[in-house]
Amino acid sequence: MLERIIAPGSYLRGPAVIEKAGQALARLGARACLAGGHRALVAAAPALQEALSSAGVEPAGQVWYGGECCPENIARVATTVKETGADFLIGVGGGKALDTAKGAAWQAGVPLVTVPTIAATCAAFTSIAIIYDREGHFLAISHEAANPSLVLVDSRIIAAAPGRYLAAGMGDTIAKYIELRATSTAAARHLALEGALELARLCYDSILAAGPGARAAVDDRAVTPDLEKVIDAVILISGLVSGLGGDDGRTAGAHGVYEGLTASPLTRSYCHGELVAFGNLVQLVLEGRERGEIRGVADFNRRVGLPVTLEGVGLSPEDGPSLDLVSRAAAESPDMANMPFPVTATMIREALLAADRLGRETA
């Protein structure tokens, strides 16, 4: 039996789209609770309040998501939703805030609206949540997450966010193709998986072509066709890849390296997609891909401000203990187990160093 949660009920993207969403919000209930990051709520809450007011929806409260998508914060936000009597929850912010909101809406049993204020992951679109502990160490991929009823993407807000977040989203999204190309070799082929692979390749090609222009647009705080193409690739099309691929097309080596990197306190200041971007290079090395392909991804990373060396993710090739820690954690991660061949900590350590050397050579 094929079973998939493909997509949210509705996806709306464009300048000032939030202000125009009153009726779509009103269809979800009469009382709404907002949860998100501090800066994200500052950026989006005024427009959301205007949209809710125009549709006669009562604000039932506003809560900080807690700074980390951990079980404690998910439970706290879910309790707030229940105590305020909200009919639905609006999650606002980046990936961790939105994943927290998805987990909280699932626990509270209410519909969810996601409002991404950065285009750094496809979290606004998917019905999974990446769970960490309070210190930010990866714990699990959870399916106890609400499928959003509505996704509101204001491209003006995305354009006003720091450019590193858009770059991180591009790094995370090109991983869709790099990883699905690997994991799909071990799965029984069916049309949903074939569709996911084709869409993943579309994301990859679109971002390589439009990514530098989109990064320049964000640096200029401008909404351009390149920027909106990349926003849709990062959130909409990438989210469809996850929905269609399901457990047959999940993340693999690049995210396994990311999970390994989070084991080190030296990487805490880096975005999810920045770490995944270096993980892309490491996975390509592990697979023995042609040097030209690896150099092409490294060149793209450099053009949009993504890491190409260990130093770019807070580590050093001379720091043996940290490399050992990261390599062991990556080898033990559930995503690395999705690779079509066994991967050991020794293999990962060698690939980390090889990717670092290539990055230094092409600098």
C-alpha angles and dihedrals in degrees: 000000000000114000126173140164094215108181149331120283094255139004119201121182132174145085112312091359092144095062089054095051100080097113093044089054093046091058088066097057149295099272127048132191120203123213127177150102122314096246092039092055090049089053099045110018097082091056091044092050089051092050093047092047092049090055097043095249114149119227106236098189145307125240137181110241092226105252097268135056095237130141092255094055093044090054092046093052091045090053090051091052091052095044094050092050092233117174092208141006128234114205115202130188141029131337099290093047092048093046089051089051092049091052092045094049089050091051093045093045096231134127118266135221117194122206111184113201092187131036095226101122141001090252092119090063107038134081097223130085129211107225124207134175120252091273094054100257113145114254111166151325106253128204090192089099132112120251102235115248091203135016117200116192115182105195090200090062091047090050091052094052122095113281094235090071093056089046089051089052091053092051091050092047100049085054087068091073097036091052100037091050086059101040096044091064090071097044130084105257119244134159096263091055092044089052091050091052093050091049091047089055089048089054091048095049094042094051095046088052102039101025100091091048091048091051090051090050092054091047086056092042088236131140108228136164090256091053095049091047090054093045090055092045093050098044112017107030094033089051090052089052089057092046096048096039095049115168090336092064107035129138121292140171100353092053090040088059089047090053089049092050091054088062088072120074087214091074098051096106094058127093122245092248094047090058092043089051091061087042089059090062092046093051092050088053091048090052092050092238119177114283091236092060092049092047090050092056091044091051090051091050091053094049094055098036102261124141122268099171139047088253087059089064097042099266137106130220087228094056099092098173093053092047090050091050093049093044094051093047092048092049090052095046119112092233094057087055088064092068113110092240134039113275121200131198089249091055091049093049091052091047092049090055093043092051089048092052092049090049091052092047093053096043 
